[in-house]
Amino acid sequence: MWHGRGALEDGGFVTDENAGQPPAPTTASPAGEYLGDPAVRDEWDSRYADREQLWSGAPNGALVAEVGDLAPARALDVGCGEGADAIWLATRGWDVTGLEVSGVALERAAGHAREAGVTVDWVHAGLTEAGLRPASYDLVSAQYPALPRTPDAAAERALLAAVAPGGLLLLVHHAGMDTHQEHESGFDPADYVWPSMVSALMDENWKVEVDEQRPRVAPDGGAGAHHTDDVVLRARRLR
């Protein structure tokens, strides 16, 4: 199972190789050929279709705080949802790839990008199925993802592998959710990847610059607005 933008909530899901080379090309339609589990795509398409707009339409506060002063380069937005973060980055000059399993969300994101007059490379795929070129992004941003935990740590390793030498990984999640008990809805935190699992895989090639809990700067409206604190992991790949 994959994730959408800000996907994990207290009871489960909301309804609310080559360094220096460019990312792999994608199909012209943002919701074209899908790479991943069809059941996951269908689940997220259904969640997005239930509401005309699921998220606030504003960029996530932790992204703005951590990236706002950086010089634009190449960015990957993991679980881009309806596109607010990707579009914000693009308006600031970043060359952005937005990765998402929901075709419904990607079609909305593409429309918002056209309205904003920016270009984003939309990829309709799960993170581990997308075939991203290793070490291709100067920023990999994953905001509140619902990445599945597997014995081989595939999602964690995919996040790390995508970052170019000198680049940043920014992983933000709702604080405290990893310690919750299994919910009657079937949501079990043990099934998902949390920031501590990613940092545990970092070796001497990484420098953790931020690893903290802080009050969340939440956009007005949209699902997940009731969460008050974030866990923010920002790490730089040294080589």
N, C-alpha and C positions, 0 to 999 in steps of 0.2 A: 504493500500500500504506500501511496505517495502522500502528497500534501497539497494544499492550496494556501493562499496568502493568509497568515495568521490563523492557521487551521485548528489548532488544538485548544479546547476549552475544558472546563472542569468536568463535564459529563461526557467528553469525547469530542467529536468533530462539531464545528459550528455549522449552522445552516447559513447563520449571519455571514607527434609526441614531441609536441615539438615547441619549445619555448620560442616566442617571437612570431609564431605563425598565427594567422587570424582564425577565429572559430570556424567550425565546419558550416557550410551553407545549409540553408533550410528551404523548405518548400515555400512558394509564393503566398499561399493562404496560411494564416496563423493557425487555423484549425484543420490543416491538411493531414497528410499521413501521420499517424500517431505511433510512437514507439513506447511501448509499455503495456501494462496489464489493462485489457479492455474493461474489466470490472471496476478498476479504480477510476478510469476515465469516466465511465457511466455514472458512478457514484457522485463524483464531483460535478459533472454536468448537471445532474439532478439537483444538487445543492444550490448551484448558481442559478438554475432556471426557476427555482422557487421564489426568488426575489429579483426585482429589476436591478437592484444594486446591492451587493453584499457588504462591501467595504466603504470606507469614508470617502475615498477618492483623493485623499491627501497622503503624502509620503509619511512613513513611520518615523517617529521622533528620534529613535536611536540612530537610524540611518543618517538623518539630517545632522545630528550632533557629531557623529563620528567621521562623516565623509564630507561635510559641507566645505571644509577648508582645503581639501585635497585637489591637486591638479587633475583634470579629467584624463582618463586613459580608457582601457577596456574593462568593462564590467559585466558580470553575470549575476542576474537576479533570479535566485532559485525559488520557485513557487511564486511567480510574479502576479498571479491572480488577475485582477482587472487593470493592472498596469501602473498604478500610481507611483511606486518607487522607480520603476524602469523609466517612466516618462520624466520624472523629476531629475534623474541622473542625465537623461538625454538632453533636457533643456539646459543643463549646465555643461554640455559639451562632451559628455561621455559617449563612447561607442558601446552600446548596450545590447546584450542578449537577454531576453526574458524567457525563462523556462517554466512550463506549466503543463499539467495533465489535462485540465479542463478546456475543451474547445470552446465552450460557451464563454468562459472567462477570457480566453485569448481573443475571441472576436470583439468582445467589449474593449479589451485593452488596445487592440489595433484601431478601433474607432476613436478612442480617447487620444491616441497618439496622432492620428490624422487631425483631430481638432486642435491639438497643441502645436501642430506643424513640425513634429520631430519624427525621426526614423528609429525604429527598434527592430532588431532581428528576433522574431518570435519563434520559439522552438516548442513544438507540441510533443512532449515526451516526459517520462520520468527521469529523475536524476541519473540513476544507474544504467538506464537504457539509452540515454541520449547520444552516446558516442562522442562526447566532448573531447577535443584535443587536450592532452595534458599540458599544464603550465601555460595556459593561454590567456588568463585574465589577471589584470592588475588589482581587481576587486572582485571577490566573490561574496555576495550578500545573501544571507538566508534569514528571513525575518519570521519568527514564530512557526517554523516548519513542523510538519508531522512526518518525519522521515522514519521508515520502518527499520527496526533494529534486527540485524541478521548475525548469525555466528561468525561470518567473515568480515563484519563491519564494513559492508560494501558502501553504504551511504556516507559514513564518516570518511572513508578513504577517497571517495569521489569528490567530496568537498575539498579535501586537502590537495588532491591531485590537480584540481582545476586552477589553482593559484600559481601565477608566474613568479619566478624568483624576484624578490623585492616587493611583491604584491601583498595584499591584505585579505584575510578572511574575517568577515564580520558575521557572527552568529548571535542572534538575539532570540530569547525565549521568555515565556511567562515564568516568573519566579515561583518556586515551590511545587510546580506540577509534577516534577519527577518523584516526589515523595508521597504523592496521593495514593490511596488504596484503589484497587480495581473497582470501577463503577458498575452499578447494576446494568447500565446500558451496554456493557461489554468492553468499554474503554479501559485499558490497562496501561499505565505509564511505562511498565517494563517492556512494552512492545515497541517503544519509540526511542529515537536518538535524542540525547540531551547534550548541552554544551560540554559538560564534564567528560563525556565519552569521546568527543572530538579532541579536546585538549590532551586527553590521556594518550593519544596516538602521536602527538607532536614530539619530534626528536630534536637533536641539536641544530637541525636546519630551520627551526622555528623559534621566534621570540614572541612570547605573550606580552602584549602591550597593555591590554585591559582585560580583567577577569573579575567582574564585580556584580553585585546586585544594587540596583538604583531605582528610584521612583520612575515610573513609566510616563513618558510624554506621549499621550495618546491623541490621535486626531479625533475631532468631534464626529460622533456618529459611527456607524459601522459595527460589525460584530466584534465581540471581544473587548469592548470599551470598559468593561467593569474591572479588568485586571489592572492592578495599581503598581506593580513592581516588575522590573525586567531583570533578567540575567544577561549580561553583555560580555561576549567573548570577542576580542579583537586581537588577532595575531598576524605577525608579518613572517612571510617565508624569506629566509635569508639567502638560500641558494637551492 
